[in-house]
């Protein structure tokens, strides 16, 4: 299985990842249409690119009443079938990372699909902060590591 890793120390907030993602999926360079977001956390002075974690046990997939969210066995991506999505936003509520967005133009949920195994956000990253890696022993617990990190954002230093 492969997934996107983010080295927050390397992110220079160029936002190329956001523009590449939006262009790949909509044909426009519009950060609002990106499935990856670069968030600056002023309280701890850190930039954090945020995108779908493609969870092994994806809560969004479990809760979807339309069965529109499935796991792509080839890429490992948790994907939303836009033709089946009812736009109920249950997946948005279920995602513990807040990485599913609502497309107001099409009235459906949207998220990263790993660009069918060739993530354009990674290709556009000039600093090397984003990498598309194969899961190994050292990164099998990426979800738990990310959860612990996110918890630190809400803990006074």
Long-range contacts (C-beta under 8 A, 24 or more apart in sequence): 1-76, 1-134, 1-135, 2-75, 2-76, 2-114, 2-117, 2-132, 2-133, 2-134, 2-135, 3-53, 3-54, 3-76, 3-114, 3-132, 3-133, 3-135, 3-139, 3-142, 4-51, 4-112, 4-114, 4-119, 4-121, 4-122, 4-130, 4-131, 4-132, 4-133, 5-130, 5-131, 5-132, 5-133, 5-139, 5-142, 6-48, 6-49, 6-129, 6-130, 7-128, 7-129, 7-130, 7-131, 8-46, 8-47, 8-48, 8-49, 8-129, 9-129, 10-127, 10-128, 10-129, 11-38, 11-47, 11-48, 11-49, 11-127, 11-129, 12-126, 12-127, 12-129, 13-38, 13-40, 13-47, 14-126, 14-127, 16-121, 16-124, 16-125, 16-126, 17-49, 17-121, 17-122, 17-124, 17-125, 17-130, 18-121, 19-124, 20-120, 20-121, 20-123, 20-124, 21-112, 21-120, 21-121, 23-120, 24-115, 24-120, 25-110, 33-103, 35-99, 35-101, 35-110, 35-111, 35-112, 35-113, 36-112, 36-121, 41-153, 43-153, 43-157, 44-152, 44-153, 44-157, 49-121, 49-129, 49-130, 50-97, 50-98, 50-99, 51-99, 51-112, 51-121, 52-77, 52-78, 52-97, 52-99, 52-100, 52-111, 52-112, 53-97, 53-99, 53-142, 53-143, 53-146, 54-78, 54-112, 54-114, 55-143, 56-143, 59-94, 59-95, 59-96, 60-90, 60-91, 60-92, 60-94, 60-95, 60-100, 60-111, 61-91, 62-94, 63-90, 63-91, 63-93, 63-94, 64-90, 64-91, 65-90, 72-113, 72-114, 74-117, 75-113, 75-114, 75-116, 75-117, 76-114, 77-112, 77-113, 77-114, 77-117, 78-111, 79-113, 80-108, 80-109, 80-110, 80-111, 80-113, 82-106, 82-108, 82-110, 85-109, 96-147, 97-146, 97-150
